[in-house]
């Protein structure tokens, strides 16, 4: 950054110096040529008034010569008074003056701008020559030295300023990096220091802290999930082990078929938990097989017809409600909602499919006790089970509704519990305009 800032400053100085030199050179050249032309005109005027002979005076750096009709030098400044004519050109017959650049004029040692003025005399025209040095491209060594010194000083100051600014900026970034490098899973509660200035570094620190907040939340959910999963997996294993150990202690007094059925029940619960965990893992990895158009009304009709339920299922289906998604996972979502509704319903479960603006809506409502408003988010947490659910089905895994919500999310939709007159009303909304399944897990 310092090199870039210095290079830009040097380029800007070079452009400005070039503009200054060009402007000053033009003005200096105009001034010197005006001086030479004025001196030549003044000498021509004096020739008309009086006899001019010998040495004459002129402004500094201006050389004057007066030639008679025989091109003999009869007057001039000190340098060219006794020398040859400094120019051999003459103004054209119809012109009073003519100017040229000579490098160098006779008797002189550098390039000069020479103007020749015709002076009318009876015996023949005389010529007045005035010469002034050609202005060099740098105008003068003093100006060139001043511009170079100023440019170097400005470039140096810009480099120092850039170095200090970048150093202070990167110092705050380095502090954030150092704090981040110390934050691990065991020290996840730490946060980086937020600078006081309202600038990009502050926004970076706030974004880092927000990311750490989400990371802490994810870690907390993972620890809770691991703890709950361990507990739920340990319970059927412990029950089966206790039954087998008790049976082995008194093998002659045990009803082995009954013991086998009890152990099989524990294994079935264990298998259900493992299957649900694998399903959640696949959902977290977004392992889709592909998207296809799915008619929600037809899907509900098929699932209701082929599944045997203990409660009456009443469908309310609108035709032509189609979404793009994974058919098998949408079936799993519907099955989980129907299982949950059947578990809590008294006599009836209503399933509604309808179109709401650009969204396809699937509602599953039971006529049971419903879910309290403060528990509506809790039931979607993994392994979370309300007391009413445990009483109605002690063998549940607590993963059915989380799986259903995850399937809804990966289809770009939402699954929520909304108000109803009686029972729990689960509402699934999936945008019909979603072109493909969302494969990016949050």
C-alpha positions in Angstrom: 0.0 0.0 0.0 2.9 2.4 0.8 4.5 1.6 -2.6 1.3 2.1 -4.4 0.6 5.4 -2.6 4.1 6.6 -3.3 3.9 5.6 -7.0 0.6 7.4 -7.4 1.9 10.5 -5.6 5.0 10.5 -7.9 2.9 10.2 -11.0 0.7 13.1 -9.9 3.7 15.2 -9.1 5.2 14.3 -12.5 2.0 15.4 -14.3 1.8 18.6 -12.3 5.5 19.4 -12.9 5.2 18.8 -16.6 2.2 21.2 -16.7 4.1 23.8 -14.7 7.2 23.5 -16.9 5.2 23.7 -20.1 3.3 26.8 -18.9 6.3 28.6 -17.5 8.4 27.8 -20.6 5.7 29.3 -22.8 5.5 32.4 -20.7 9.3 32.8 -20.5 9.7 32.3 -24.2 7.0 34.8 -25.0 8.6 37.3 -22.7 12.1 36.9 -24.1 10.9 37.2 -27.7 8.8 40.2 -26.9 11.9 41.8 -25.3 14.0 41.0 -28.4 11.3 42.3 -30.8 10.8 45.5 -28.7 14.5 46.1 -28.7 14.7 45.7 -32.4 11.8 48.0 -33.1 13.3 50.6 -30.7 16.6 50.5 -32.6 14.8 50.8 -36.0 13.0 53.8 -34.6 16.3 55.5 -33.5 17.9 54.8 -36.9 15.1 57.0 -38.5 15.7 59.8 -36.0 19.5 60.0 -35.8 22.7 58.4 -36.8 23.4 55.2 -34.9 27.0 54.0 -34.8 29.2 51.9 -32.5 28.1 50.3 -29.3 24.5 50.2 -28.2 22.7 48.9 -25.1 20.0 46.3 -24.9 18.2 44.3 -22.1 20.0 41.4 -20.6 20.4 38.3 -22.8 19.3 40.3 -25.9 21.8 40.8 -28.7 21.3 43.6 -31.2 23.1 44.3 -34.6 22.5 47.1 -37.2 23.6 46.3 -40.8 23.8 49.0 -43.5 22.8 48.4 -47.1 26.1 46.7 -47.8 25.5 44.3 -44.9 28.3 45.8 -42.8 27.9 45.9 -39.0 27.8 49.6 -38.1 26.3 49.2 -34.6 25.6 46.5 -32.0 25.9 45.2 -28.5 29.3 44.4 -27.1 29.3 40.7 -28.1 28.6 41.2 -31.8 29.8 44.8 -32.5 33.0 43.6 -34.1 31.9 40.3 -35.4 30.1 39.1 -38.5 26.4 39.5 -39.0 24.5 37.1 -36.7 22.1 36.1 -39.5 22.1 36.0 -43.2 18.3 35.9 -43.9 16.4 39.0 -44.9 12.7 39.8 -44.6 10.9 39.3 -47.9 10.3 42.3 -50.1 6.7 42.6 -48.9 7.5 41.9 -45.2 8.9 44.2 -42.6 10.3 41.5 -40.4 11.2 37.8 -40.3 12.2 35.4 -37.5 14.1 32.2 -37.3 15.8 29.9 -34.8 19.6 29.6 -35.5 21.8 27.0 -33.8 24.0 28.9 -33.2 24.1 32.3 -35.0 27.5 33.3 -36.3 29.7 34.7 -33.6 27.5 33.2 -30.8 27.7 29.9 -29.0 24.2 28.7 -28.5 20.8 28.4 -30.2 19.0 31.7 -30.4 15.7 33.1 -31.7 16.6 35.8 -34.2 14.3 38.5 -35.6 15.3 40.6 -38.6 13.5 44.0 -39.2 13.8 46.0 -42.5 14.6 49.7 -42.1 13.9 51.9 -45.1 16.8 54.1 -46.2 17.3 56.1 -49.5 20.5 54.4 -50.4 19.2 50.9 -49.6 17.4 49.1 -46.8 19.2 48.5 -43.5 18.6 45.4 -41.3 18.2 45.3 -37.6 18.8 41.9 -36.0 17.8 41.1 -32.4 18.5 37.7 -30.9 17.6 36.1 -27.6 18.5 32.6 -26.3 16.1 29.8 -26.9 14.4 28.8 -23.7 15.4 25.2 -22.7 12.7 22.7 -21.9 13.4 22.9 -18.2 13.3 26.8 -18.3 16.0 27.2 -15.7 18.1 24.9 -13.4 16.6 26.6 -10.3 13.0 25.9 -11.4 13.9 22.2 -12.2 15.6 21.8 -8.9 12.7 23.3 -7.0 10.2 21.1 -8.7 12.2 17.9 -8.2 12.8 18.7 -4.5 9.1 19.5 -3.9 8.0 16.3 -5.7 10.4 14.2 -3.7 9.3 15.8 -0.4 5.6 15.4 -1.3 6.1 11.7 -2.3 8.1 11.1 0.9 5.3 12.6 3.0 2.6 10.6 1.2 4.6 7.4 1.8 5.1 8.2 5.5 1.4 9.0 5.8 0.3 5.9 4.0 2.7 3.7 6.0 1.4 5.2 9.3 -2.3 4.8 8.2 -1.9 1.3 7.0 0.2 0.3 10.1 -2.5 1.6 12.4 -5.2 -0.1 10.4 -3.4 -3.4 10.2 -2.6 -3.2 13.9 -6.3 -3.3 14.7 -6.8 -6.2 12.2 -3.8 -8.0 13.7 -5.3 -7.6 17.2 -8.6 -9.2 15.9 -6.6 -12.0 14.3 -4.6 -12.6 17.5 -7.8 -12.7 19.6 -9.5 -15.1 17.1 -6.5 -17.4 17.2 -6.9 -17.7 20.9 -10.6 -18.5 20.8 -11.2 -22.2 20.8 -14.1 -24.5 21.6 -13.0 -24.3 25.3 -12.9 -20.5 25.2 -15.8 -19.9 22.9 -17.3 -17.2 25.2 -14.6 -14.7 24.3 -15.2 -11.9 21.8 -12.9 -9.6 19.8 -12.5 -6.0 20.9 -14.7 -3.6 18.9 -12.9 -0.4 17.9 -14.5 3.0 18.8 -14.2 4.4 15.3 -17.1 4.0 12.9 -15.2 2.4 10.1 -14.7 -0.9 8.2 -12.6 -2.3 11.0 -15.4 -1.8 13.5 -17.8 -3.5 11.1 -15.4 -6.4 10.7 -15.1 -6.8 14.5 -18.9 -6.7 14.8 -19.3 -9.3 12.0 -16.7 -11.5 13.7 -18.5 -11.2 17.0 -21.8 -12.0 15.3 -20.2 -15.1 13.7 -18.9 -16.1 17.1 -22.3 -15.7 18.6 -23.7 -18.1 16.0 -20.8 -20.4 16.5 -21.5 -20.5 20.3 -25.1 -21.1 19.6 -24.3 -23.9 17.2 -21.8 -25.4 19.7 -24.4 -25.2 22.5 -27.0 -26.9 20.3 -24.5 -29.6 19.4 -23.6 -30.2 23.0 -27.3 -30.4 23.9 -27.9 -32.7 21.0 -25.0 -34.9 21.9 -26.1 -35.1 25.5 -29.7 -35.9 24.5 -28.7 -38.4 21.9 -26.4 -40.2 24.3 -29.2 -40.3 26.9 -31.8 -41.5 24.5 -29.4 -44.1 23.1 -28.3 -45.3 26.5 -31.8 -45.8 27.8 -32.9 -48.7 25.5 -29.4 -50.2 25.8 -29.5 -50.1 29.6 -33.0 -51.6 29.7 -32.1 -54.4 27.4 -28.9 -55.1 29.3 -30.7 -55.2 32.6 -33.3 -57.6 31.3 -30.7 -59.9 29.9 -28.6 -59.9 33.1 -31.6 -60.6 35.2 -32.6 -63.5 33.0 -29.1 -64.9 33.1 -29.1 -64.8 36.9 -32.2 -67.0 37.1 -32.4 -68.8 33.8 -34.8 -71.5 35.1 -37.3 -68.9 36.5 -37.4 -66.6 33.4 -40.1 -66.5 30.8 -37.7 -66.3 27.8 -40.3 -65.4 25.1 -41.4 -62.5 27.2 -37.8 -61.4 27.9 -37.1 -61.7 24.1 -40.1 -59.5 23.3 -39.0 -56.9 25.9 -35.4 -56.9 24.6 -36.8 -56.6 21.0 -38.9 -53.6 22.0 -35.8 -51.9 23.4 -33.9 -52.7 20.1 -36.8 -51.4 18.1 -36.6 -48.1 20.0 -32.8 -48.0 19.5 -33.2 -48.7 15.8 -35.8 -45.9 15.5 -33.4 -43.4 17.1 -30.5 -44.5 14.9 -32.6 -44.2 11.8 -33.8 -40.8 12.7 -30.3 -39.7 13.5 -29.1 -40.9 10.1 -32.0 -39.1 8.5 -31.0 -35.9 10.2 -27.4 -36.4 9.2 -28.4 -36.7 5.6 -30.6 -33.7 5.8 -27.7 -31.7 7.4 -25.5 -32.7 4.5 -28.2 -31.8 2.0 -27.8 -35.3 0.3 -30.6 -34.9 -2.3 -31.2 -37.3 -5.2 -32.8 -34.6 -7.3 -35.8 -32.4 -7.6 -39.1 -33.2 -9.4 -42.6 -31.7 -9.6 -44.7 -33.1 -6.7 -48.5 -32.7 -6.5 -49.2 -32.3 -2.8 -52.8 -33.2 -3.1 -52.0 -36.5 -4.9 -49.2 -37.2 -2.3 -51.7 -36.8 0.6 -54.3 -39.0 -1.1 -51.8 -41.8 -1.7 -50.4 -41.7 1.8 -53.8 -41.6 3.5 -55.0 -44.5 1.4 -52.1 -46.8 2.1 -51.6 -46.2 5.8 -53.8 -47.5 8.6 -54.6 -45.0 11.2 -56.3 -45.3 14.6 -57.9 -41.8 14.1 -60.2 -40.6 11.3 -58.3 -38.7 8.6 -60.3 -36.0 6.8 -58.5 -34.5 3.7 -59.4 -31.1 2.2 -57.5 -31.0 -1.1 -57.2 -28.3 -3.7 -56.2 -29.6 -7.1 -53.1 -28.5 -9.0 -51.0 -27.5 -5.9 -47.5 -28.5 -7.2 -44.0 -27.9 -5.8 -40.6 -28.9 -6.9 -38.9 -31.1 -4.4 -37.8 -34.6 -3.3 -40.8 -36.8 -3.2 -39.5 -39.3 -0.7 -38.6 -36.6 1.8 -41.9 -34.8 1.4 -43.6 -38.1 2.1 -41.4 -38.4 5.2 -42.5 -34.9 6.3 -46.2 -35.7 5.8 -45.8 -39.0 7.7 -44.1 -37.4 10.6 -46.9 -34.7 10.8 -49.6 -37.4 10.6 -47.9 -39.6 13.2 -47.7 -36.6 15.6 -51.3 -35.5 14.9 -52.6 -39.1 15.4 -50.7 -39.4 18.7 -52.3 -36.3 20.1 -55.8 -36.3 18.4 -58.9 -37.4 20.2 -60.9 -38.7 17.2 -60.0 -36.8 14.1 -57.1 -35.3 12.0 -57.8 -32.8 9.2 -55.3 -32.5 6.3 -55.6 -29.4 4.0 -53.8 -28.7 0.8 -54.3 -25.3 -0.8 -52.7 -22.5 -2.7 -51.9 -19.2 -0.9 -50.6 -16.6 -3.4 -47.3 -18.0 -4.7 -46.9 -20.6 -2.0 -48.2 -24.2 -1.6 -49.7 -24.8 1.9 -50.1 -28.1 3.7 -51.9 -28.0 7.0 -52.2 -30.9 9.5 -54.6 -30.3 12.4 -55.7 -32.6 15.2 -58.6 -32.2 17.7 -56.5 -32.8 20.7 -55.3 -30.5 23.5 -53.0 -28.5 21.3 -49.6 -26.9 22.0 -49.1 -24.0 24.3 -47.8 -20.9 22.6 -44.6 -20.9 24.7 -43.8 -24.5 23.6 -44.3 -24.0 19.9 -40.6 -23.6 19.2 -39.6 -26.2 21.8 -41.3 -29.1 20.0 -39.0 -28.5 16.9 -35.9 -29.0 18.9 -34.1 -32.3 18.6 -35.0 -34.9 21.3 -37.4 -32.3 22.9 -40.6 -34.0 24.1 -43.5 -32.5 26.1 -45.0 -34.3 29.0 -48.2 -34.9 27.1 -46.3 -36.6 24.3 -44.4 -38.8 26.7 -47.6 -39.9 28.4 -49.2 -40.8 25.0 -46.2 -42.5 23.5 -43.3 -43.3 25.7 -41.4 -44.9 22.8 -41.1 -41.7 20.7 -37.7 -40.4 19.7 -38.4 -36.7 19.8 -36.9 -36.3 16.2 -40.0 -36.5 14.0 -40.9 -32.8 14.1 -37.2 -31.6 13.8 -36.8 -33.8 10.7 -40.0 -32.4 9.2 -38.9 -28.8 9.8 -35.5 -29.5 8.3 -37.1 -31.0 5.2 -39.3 -27.9 4.9 -36.3 -25.6 5.2 -34.3 -27.5 2.6 -37.2 -27.0 0.2 -37.1 -23.3 0.8 -40.2 -23.4 3.0 -41.3 -23.1 6.6 -43.0 -25.3 9.1 -44.8 -23.6 12.0 -47.5 -24.1 14.5 -50.3 -21.6 14.1 -53.4 -20.6 16.1 -56.5 -22.8 15.8 -59.8 -23.2 17.6 -58.9 -26.6 18.9 -55.8 -28.9 18.8 -52.5 -28.2 17.1 -52.4 -26.9 13.6 -49.1 -27.5 11.8 -48.7 -25.3 8.6 -46.1 -26.1 5.9 -45.5 -23.4 3.3 -43.3 -24.0 0.2 -42.8 -21.4 -2.5 -44.1 -22.6 -5.8 -41.6 -20.4 -7.7 -38.5 -22.1 -6.2 -36.7 -23.5 -9.3 -34.6 -26.0 -7.4 -34.0 -27.4 -4.0 -31.9 -25.4 -1.6 -28.7 -27.5 -1.2 -27.0 -25.1 1.2 -27.6 -26.0 4.8 -27.6 -23.2 7.3 
